[in-house]
């Protein structure tokens, strides 16, 4: 069994705001700025990176809660940097503090929770919903 990440472990992911990441294209608004759902996805990606080398084969994590404040707009072309810091390990539960910045500074902050699951069993349970 691999050892889980330690409290304080962190990972950072980066992205450039493109048209496909805008509120206008994603349907979460009408302006060509970084969409809040895109910020949330980058935050989840950073959290997954924290745990990426620590989970046993056949185990993954799924997001169960995310809370973010999107504080500032980022235009197309802005460079986004998102960092997740592991704050809690409680059995299968992992909690993170999240921050996102662009070229000018902080654009979003929040928290995120993930649970470790057996990939195959999780997908089986999801597929069972098709037969209900």
C-alpha positions as YAML, in Angstrom:
chain: A
units: angstrom
residues:
- id: 1
  name: UNK
  ca: [0.00, 0.00, 0.00]
- id: 2
  name: UNK
  ca: [1.40, 3.38, -1.00]
- id: 3
  name: UNK
  ca: [1.67, 6.11, 1.60]
- id: 4
  name: UNK
  ca: [-0.84, 8.94, 1.29]
- id: 5
  name: UNK
  ca: [0.44, 12.47, 0.81]
- id: 6
  name: UNK
  ca: [1.36, 14.37, 3.94]
- id: 7
  name: UNK
  ca: [-0.52, 17.36, 5.29]
- id: 8
  name: UNK
  ca: [0.91, 20.41, 3.55]
- id: 9
  name: UNK
  ca: [1.63, 18.56, 0.29]
- id: 10
  name: UNK
  ca: [0.89, 20.82, -2.64]
- id: 11
  name: UNK
  ca: [0.64, 20.87, -6.39]
- id: 12
  name: UNK
  ca: [0.30, 23.67, -8.90]
- id: 13
  name: UNK
  ca: [-1.20, 23.49, -12.37]
- id: 14
  name: UNK
  ca: [-1.13, 26.21, -15.00]
- id: 15
  name: UNK
  ca: [-3.25, 27.12, -17.98]
- id: 16
  name: UNK
  ca: [-3.69, 29.92, -20.46]
- id: 17
  name: UNK
  ca: [-7.17, 31.36, -20.81]
- id: 18
  name: UNK
  ca: [-8.43, 30.42, -24.26]
- id: 19
  name: UNK
  ca: [-11.81, 31.02, -25.83]
- id: 20
  name: UNK
  ca: [-12.96, 27.51, -24.88]
- id: 21
  name: UNK
  ca: [-12.41, 28.34, -21.17]
- id: 22
  name: UNK
  ca: [-14.54, 31.49, -21.23]
- id: 23
  name: UNK
  ca: [-17.89, 32.02, -19.57]
- id: 24
  name: UNK
  ca: [-19.39, 32.84, -22.97]
- id: 25
  name: UNK
  ca: [-18.41, 29.47, -24.47]
- id: 26
  name: UNK
  ca: [-19.04, 27.38, -21.32]
- id: 27
  name: UNK
  ca: [-22.50, 28.88, -20.88]
- id: 28
  name: UNK
  ca: [-21.89, 30.26, -17.40]
- id: 29
  name: UNK
  ca: [-22.11, 33.87, -18.53]
- id: 30
  name: UNK
  ca: [-21.96, 36.10, -21.58]
- id: 31
  name: UNK
  ca: [-18.45, 37.54, -21.42]
- id: 32
  name: UNK
  ca: [-15.16, 36.32, -22.91]
- id: 33
  name: UNK
  ca: [-13.38, 35.93, -19.54]
- id: 34
  name: UNK
  ca: [-12.28, 32.84, -17.61]
- id: 35
  name: UNK
  ca: [-15.40, 30.93, -16.55]
- id: 36
  name: UNK
  ca: [-15.98, 30.02, -12.94]
- id: 37
  name: UNK
  ca: [-16.54, 26.35, -13.94]
- id: 38
  name: UNK
  ca: [-13.11, 26.42, -15.62]
- id: 39
  name: UNK
  ca: [-11.55, 27.76, -12.41]
- id: 40
  name: UNK
  ca: [-13.26, 24.95, -10.46]
- id: 41
  name: UNK
  ca: [-11.97, 22.33, -12.91]
- id: 42
  name: UNK
  ca: [-8.40, 23.63, -12.62]
- id: 43
  name: UNK
  ca: [-8.70, 23.56, -8.84]
- id: 44
  name: UNK
  ca: [-9.85, 19.93, -8.92]
- id: 45
  name: UNK
  ca: [-7.00, 19.10, -11.29]
- id: 46
  name: UNK
  ca: [-4.47, 20.60, -8.86]
- id: 47
  name: UNK
  ca: [-5.96, 18.57, -5.97]
- id: 48
  name: UNK
  ca: [-5.74, 15.39, -8.05]
- id: 49
  name: UNK
  ca: [-2.08, 16.17, -8.76]
- id: 50
  name: UNK
  ca: [-1.35, 16.28, -5.02]
- id: 51
  name: UNK
  ca: [-2.51, 12.67, -4.71]
- id: 52
  name: UNK
  ca: [-1.45, 11.37, -8.13]
- id: 53
  name: UNK
  ca: [1.54, 9.30, -7.01]
- id: 54
  name: UNK
  ca: [0.15, 8.20, -3.65]
- id: 55
  name: UNK
  ca: [-2.83, 6.00, -4.52]
- id: 56
  name: UNK
  ca: [-2.71, 2.24, -5.00]
- id: 57
  name: UNK
  ca: [-3.53, 0.75, -8.40]
- id: 58
  name: UNK
  ca: [-7.29, 0.62, -8.92]
- id: 59
  name: UNK
  ca: [-7.89, 3.48, -6.50]
- id: 60
  name: UNK
  ca: [-8.76, 7.04, -7.51]
- id: 61
  name: UNK
  ca: [-10.38, 10.01, -5.85]
- id: 62
  name: UNK
  ca: [-13.64, 11.70, -6.69]
- id: 63
  name: UNK
  ca: [-14.62, 15.23, -5.85]
- id: 64
  name: UNK
  ca: [-17.52, 15.51, -3.43]
- id: 65
  name: UNK
  ca: [-17.47, 19.19, -2.50]
- id: 66
  name: UNK
  ca: [-15.96, 22.40, -3.80]
- id: 67
  name: UNK
  ca: [-16.51, 25.92, -2.56]
- id: 68
  name: UNK
  ca: [-14.86, 28.81, -4.35]
- id: 69
  name: UNK
  ca: [-14.96, 32.57, -4.44]
- id: 70
  name: UNK
  ca: [-14.19, 33.86, -7.93]
- id: 71
  name: UNK
  ca: [-12.84, 37.30, -7.08]
- id: 72
  name: UNK
  ca: [-11.50, 38.74, -10.32]
- id: 73
  name: UNK
  ca: [-11.96, 38.30, -14.08]
- id: 74
  name: UNK
  ca: [-9.15, 37.00, -16.30]
- id: 75
  name: UNK
  ca: [-9.17, 37.80, -20.04]
- id: 76
  name: UNK
  ca: [-8.26, 35.53, -22.93]
- id: 77
  name: UNK
  ca: [-4.48, 35.17, -22.96]
- id: 78
  name: UNK
  ca: [-4.02, 35.44, -19.19]
- id: 79
  name: UNK
  ca: [-1.76, 32.86, -17.55]
- id: 80
  name: UNK
  ca: [-3.54, 31.08, -14.68]
- id: 81
  name: UNK
  ca: [-1.74, 29.30, -11.83]
- id: 82
  name: UNK
  ca: [-3.77, 27.16, -9.44]
- id: 83
  name: UNK
  ca: [-2.38, 25.62, -6.24]
- id: 84
  name: UNK
  ca: [-3.98, 22.98, -4.02]
- id: 85
  name: UNK
  ca: [-2.62, 22.35, -0.51]
- id: 86
  name: UNK
  ca: [-3.63, 19.19, 1.37]
- id: 87
  name: UNK
  ca: [-5.05, 20.19, 4.77]
- id: 88
  name: UNK
  ca: [-6.87, 17.06, 6.04]
- id: 89
  name: UNK
  ca: [-6.46, 13.31, 5.66]
- id: 90
  name: UNK
  ca: [-9.26, 11.44, 7.42]
- id: 91
  name: UNK
  ca: [-9.45, 7.83, 6.25]
- id: 92
  name: UNK
  ca: [-10.58, 8.04, 2.63]
- id: 93
  name: UNK
  ca: [-11.32, 11.79, 2.83]
- id: 94
  name: UNK
  ca: [-8.86, 14.42, 1.63]
- id: 95
  name: UNK
  ca: [-9.42, 18.18, 2.04]
- id: 96
  name: UNK
  ca: [-7.60, 21.01, 0.27]
- id: 97
  name: UNK
  ca: [-7.17, 24.76, 0.39]
- id: 98
  name: UNK
  ca: [-7.16, 26.25, -3.10]
- id: 99
  name: UNK
  ca: [-5.87, 29.45, -4.67]
- id: 100
  name: UNK
  ca: [-5.85, 30.68, -8.26]
- id: 101
  name: UNK
  ca: [-3.92, 33.63, -9.65]
- id: 102
  name: UNK
  ca: [-3.40, 35.31, -12.98]
- id: 103
  name: UNK
  ca: [-0.70, 37.72, -14.14]
- id: 104
  name: UNK
  ca: [-2.14, 40.46, -11.89]
- id: 105
  name: UNK
  ca: [-2.68, 38.44, -8.68]
- id: 106
  name: UNK
  ca: [-5.27, 36.39, -6.79]
- id: 107
  name: UNK
  ca: [-8.43, 35.62, -8.79]
- id: 108
  name: UNK
  ca: [-10.07, 32.84, -6.74]
- id: 109
  name: UNK
  ca: [-9.79, 30.91, -3.49]
- id: 110
  name: UNK
  ca: [-11.66, 28.06, -1.90]
- id: 111
  name: UNK
  ca: [-11.77, 24.60, -0.42]
- id: 112
  name: UNK
  ca: [-12.25, 21.16, -1.92]
- id: 113
  name: UNK
  ca: [-12.99, 17.64, -0.64]
- id: 114
  name: UNK
  ca: [-12.21, 14.34, -2.36]
- id: 115
  name: UNK
  ca: [-12.80, 10.71, -1.37]
- id: 116
  name: UNK
  ca: [-10.72, 7.70, -2.35]
- id: 117
  name: UNK
  ca: [-12.76, 5.02, -4.14]
- id: 118
  name: UNK
  ca: [-12.16, 1.73, -5.92]
- id: 119
  name: UNK
  ca: [-12.38, 2.76, -9.57]
- id: 120
  name: UNK
  ca: [-14.05, -0.40, -10.87]
- id: 121
  name: UNK
  ca: [-16.69, -0.56, -8.12]
- id: 122
  name: UNK
  ca: [-17.43, 3.15, -8.46]
- id: 123
  name: UNK
  ca: [-18.06, 2.78, -12.21]
- id: 124
  name: UNK
  ca: [-20.22, -0.32, -11.64]
- id: 125
  name: UNK
  ca: [-22.42, 1.60, -9.20]
- id: 126
  name: UNK
  ca: [-22.70, 4.50, -11.62]
- id: 127
  name: UNK
  ca: [-23.69, 2.15, -14.48]
- id: 128
  name: UNK
  ca: [-26.40, 0.57, -12.30]
- id: 129
  name: UNK
  ca: [-28.30, 3.85, -12.58]
- id: 130
  name: UNK
  ca: [-28.97, 3.10, -16.24]
- id: 131
  name: UNK
  ca: [-31.02, 0.05, -15.30]
- id: 132
  name: UNK
  ca: [-33.24, 1.83, -12.75]
...
